[in-house]
Amino acid sequence: MFINHSCSPNLGVRGERDFIALHDIAPDAELTFDYSITEEEPEWRMECRCGAQNCRGIIGPIQMLPYEIFLRYLPFIGGHFRRVYLRHRSRRTSHANAGALKYVEGVAAPDSKL
């Protein structure tokens, strides 16, 4: 089974290895997820040709994910990748954003034990 990248994916990730549907998926639909939520290598980049209206053009590691997209994917990002993103963001954020980061840290992922 192949799962391609899309900036408008139909799959998210639960835990470290399990995919979960973000919405109903037609039997013949291509399965896609956003590669950025499972990549942390700072130098990794890929030209995106997914064709989605919201295509980012270039995708990179989770640290490059725009904050609003990170929040939308939050329930489908594993704990390790959340921490990578938050560490990176906390180095670049002001005290005004500290409350938002605390909120993100407290949001339960589908694989959480809360």
Rosetta silent file (secondary structure, phi, psi, omega in degrees, C-alpha in Angstrom):
SEQUENCE: MFINHSCSPNLGVRGERDFIALHDIAPDAELTFDYSITEEEPEWRMECRCGAQNCRGIIGPIQMLPYEIFLRYLPFIGGHFRRVYLRHRSRRTSHANAGALKYVEGVAAPDSKL
SCORE:     score description
SCORE:     0.000 S_00000001
   1 L     0.000  134.508  176.734    0.000    0.000    0.000 S_00000001
   2 L  -111.226  139.943  175.466    1.262    3.443   -0.908 S_00000001
   3 L  -126.967  114.372 -177.484    0.171    6.609    0.827 S_00000001
   4 E   -87.685  168.234  176.200    1.078    9.805   -0.954 S_00000001
   5 E   -82.369  147.651  166.931    1.426   13.327    0.380 S_00000001
   6 L  -150.312  144.528  173.486   -1.293   15.934    0.089 S_00000001
   7 L   -78.087   -6.649  174.443   -1.651   19.392    1.581 S_00000001
   8 L  -131.049   70.161 -170.506   -5.340   18.453    1.890 S_00000001
   9 L   -74.365  160.255  173.124   -5.016   14.893    3.234 S_00000001
  10 L  -107.203   -0.743  177.157   -7.715   12.335    3.932 S_00000001
  11 E  -126.470  147.039  169.481   -5.632   10.527    6.582 S_00000001
  12 E  -118.528 -177.940 -178.948   -4.064   11.567    9.850 S_00000001
  13 E  -117.994  135.012  174.653   -1.729    9.605   12.095 S_00000001
  14 E  -114.385  130.034 -176.486   -2.615    8.040   15.418 S_00000001
  15 L    68.278 -142.536 -178.529    0.299    7.072   17.610 S_00000001
  16 L  -101.927  -18.783 -171.743    3.475    6.494   15.691 S_00000001
  17 L  -137.335   -7.989 -174.093    2.302    4.138   12.927 S_00000001
  18 E   -98.292  133.323  176.945   -1.467    3.981   12.593 S_00000001
  19 E   -94.067  147.168 -179.620   -3.387    5.977   10.019 S_00000001
  20 E  -134.840  137.409 -179.982   -6.869    7.282   10.740 S_00000001
  21 E   -68.136  133.887  176.737   -9.422    8.675    8.276 S_00000001
  22 L   -84.627  -18.329  177.877  -10.031   12.398    8.648 S_00000001
  23 L  -163.741  175.913  177.011  -13.368   12.021    6.847 S_00000001
  24 L   -60.237  137.801 -178.204  -15.232    9.424    4.797 S_00000001
  25 L  -121.725  126.626  178.171  -13.028    8.128    1.985 S_00000001
  26 L   -63.190  147.401 -177.673  -14.435    6.677   -1.231 S_00000001
  27 L   -55.938  -31.216 -177.450  -13.260    3.103   -1.955 S_00000001
  28 L   -99.863    7.725 -177.880  -11.357    4.197   -5.066 S_00000001
  29 L   -75.614  147.537  174.158   -9.878    7.396   -3.595 S_00000001
  30 L   -69.505  135.819  177.190   -6.141    7.902   -3.314 S_00000001
  31 L   -87.247  130.374 -177.376   -4.962    7.686    0.305 S_00000001
  32 E  -139.943  151.702  168.899   -2.972   10.731    1.379 S_00000001
  33 E  -144.332  166.320 -179.498   -1.494   12.318    4.473 S_00000001
  34 L   -86.405  110.636 -177.405    0.657   15.375    5.063 S_00000001
  35 H   -55.735  -27.041 -176.982    4.252   14.126    5.147 S_00000001
  36 H   -59.507  -27.419 -175.656    5.225   17.102    7.303 S_00000001
  37 H   -79.662   -3.023  177.961    3.576   15.606   10.391 S_00000001
  38 H  -129.086   21.505 -179.559    5.978   12.647   10.398 S_00000001
  39 L  -130.001  132.706  179.793    9.224   14.310    9.363 S_00000001
  40 L  -126.750   -4.317 -179.582   11.615   16.208   11.627 S_00000001
  41 L   -63.329  115.164 -172.169   14.893   16.330    9.684 S_00000001
  42 L   -56.543  -30.788 -176.617   15.538   20.107    9.501 S_00000001
  43 L   -89.249   -7.047 -175.893   17.012   20.025    5.991 S_00000001
  44 L   -69.866  130.078  175.915   14.301   17.834    4.431 S_00000001
  45 L  -143.292  152.504  177.499   12.287   19.541    1.697 S_00000001
  46 E  -148.204  133.453  173.893   10.093   18.264   -1.092 S_00000001
  47 E   -70.480  131.559 -178.451    8.416   20.024   -3.977 S_00000001
  48 L  -101.207  133.158  176.444    4.701   19.412   -3.664 S_00000001
  49 L  -128.470   35.353 -174.391    2.559   18.732   -6.685 S_00000001
  50 L   -68.308  -25.205  178.525   -0.532   17.520   -4.858 S_00000001
  51 L    82.715    1.268  178.268   -2.822   19.893   -6.743 S_00000001
  52 L   -68.028  150.977  178.530   -4.860   20.829   -3.675 S_00000001
  53 L   -59.273  -31.112 -178.520   -6.208   24.375   -3.564 S_00000001
  54 L   -99.406   23.558 -178.256   -4.218   24.932   -0.377 S_00000001
  55 L   -57.036  132.332 -178.889   -1.003   23.379   -1.742 S_00000001
  56 L   -84.665   -8.797  177.723    2.039   24.820    0.036 S_00000001
  57 L    81.914  -54.253  175.514    4.330   24.247   -2.984 S_00000001
  58 E  -125.484  128.609  174.443    7.273   23.139   -0.851 S_00000001
  59 E  -110.424  153.206 -179.266    6.801   20.890    2.129 S_00000001
  60 L  -144.625 -164.645 -178.049    9.333   20.373    4.846 S_00000001
  61 L   -67.457  168.472 -176.524    9.650   18.982    8.345 S_00000001
  62 H   -54.561  -29.983  179.928    7.060   19.585   11.018 S_00000001
  63 H   -61.548  -24.617 -179.810    9.015   22.605   12.243 S_00000001
  64 H   -88.238   -8.311 -175.840    8.068   24.400    8.991 S_00000001
  65 L   -64.763  127.113  176.635    4.358   23.677    9.315 S_00000001
  66 L   -57.754  144.209 -174.022    2.364   26.908    9.621 S_00000001
  67 H   -55.717  -42.491 -178.196    0.840   27.255   13.085 S_00000001
  68 H   -65.286  -33.225  176.769   -2.780   27.255   11.867 S_00000001
  69 H   -73.366  -40.944  175.744   -2.190   23.982    9.994 S_00000001
  70 H   -54.990  -46.337 -179.756   -0.424   22.502   13.028 S_00000001
  71 H   -63.559  -38.681  179.386   -3.480   23.318   15.150 S_00000001
  72 H   -65.770  -38.280 -179.611   -5.833   21.748   12.597 S_00000001
  73 H   -84.298   -9.668 -169.346   -3.745   18.549   12.515 S_00000001
  74 H   -44.187  -46.973  179.886   -3.065   18.562   16.256 S_00000001
  75 H   -65.507  -11.521 -175.649   -5.242   15.564   17.194 S_00000001
  76 H  -116.408   22.203  177.000   -3.454   13.558   14.493 S_00000001
  77 L  -115.043  125.100  179.860    0.157   14.367   15.345 S_00000001
  78 L   -62.679  157.257 -176.253    2.035   11.906   17.535 S_00000001
  79 H   -54.540  -43.079 -179.435    3.534   13.047   20.823 S_00000001
  80 H   -60.215  -46.740 -177.193    7.140   13.015   19.618 S_00000001
  81 H   -71.557  -29.637  172.489    6.391   15.260   16.631 S_00000001
  82 H   -61.054  -47.047 -178.653    4.296   17.594   18.792 S_00000001
  83 H   -63.147  -39.975  177.448    7.265   18.051   21.101 S_00000001
  84 H   -59.624  -47.332 -179.234    9.608   18.703   18.160 S_00000001
  85 H   -62.731  -46.731 -176.546    7.246   21.372   16.833 S_00000001
  86 H   -66.351  -38.412  176.176    6.703   22.967   20.229 S_00000001
  87 H   -61.293  -45.809 -179.960   10.428   23.079   21.045 S_00000001
  88 H   -63.056  -46.481 -177.081   11.107   24.766   17.722 S_00000001
  89 H   -67.874  -37.126 -177.737    8.209   27.189   18.091 S_00000001
  90 H   -65.821  -26.950  176.046    9.000   28.064   21.711 S_00000001
  91 H   -71.991  -21.406 -173.938   12.435   29.267   20.621 S_00000001
  92 H  -111.588    3.591 -173.664   10.776   31.607   18.136 S_00000001
  93 L  -106.207  161.110  177.533    7.727   32.805   20.058 S_00000001
  94 L   -94.870  173.263  176.274    7.076   35.722   22.359 S_00000001
  95 H   -61.722  -27.829  179.426    5.553   35.661   25.818 S_00000001
  96 H   -62.602  -29.019 -179.504    2.261   36.663   24.193 S_00000001
  97 H   -93.683   -2.740 -176.517    2.132   33.250   22.511 S_00000001
  98 H   -60.025  -38.198  178.681    3.162   31.276   25.589 S_00000001
  99 H   -63.381  -39.360  178.513   -0.476   30.652   26.559 S_00000001
 100 H   -64.192  -39.467  179.050   -1.242   29.213   23.137 S_00000001
 101 H   -66.271  -38.452  176.914    1.706   26.835   23.437 S_00000001
 102 H   -63.084  -38.292  176.937    0.497   25.663   26.855 S_00000001
 103 H   -60.465  -48.419 -178.587   -2.905   24.997   25.277 S_00000001
 104 H   -60.187  -42.180 -179.594   -1.330   22.908   22.507 S_00000001
 105 H   -61.581  -28.616 -176.722    0.689   20.902   25.013 S_00000001
 106 H   -91.051   -8.396 -178.751   -2.524   20.012   26.839 S_00000001
 107 L   -73.404  129.932 -178.179   -4.609   18.900   23.844 S_00000001
 108 L   -78.414  132.936  172.597   -5.139   15.172   23.859 S_00000001
 109 L   -85.689  159.452  179.338   -4.135   13.210   20.794 S_00000001
 110 L   -56.534  -24.799 -178.734   -6.249   10.190   19.807 S_00000001
 111 L   -94.788    5.886 -176.558   -3.479    7.973   21.172 S_00000001
 112 L   -76.653  164.446 -178.184   -3.224    9.787   24.492 S_00000001
 113 L  -100.688   14.797 -178.757   -4.097    8.214   27.804 S_00000001
 114 L   -68.559    0.000    0.000   -6.176   11.175   29.078 S_00000001
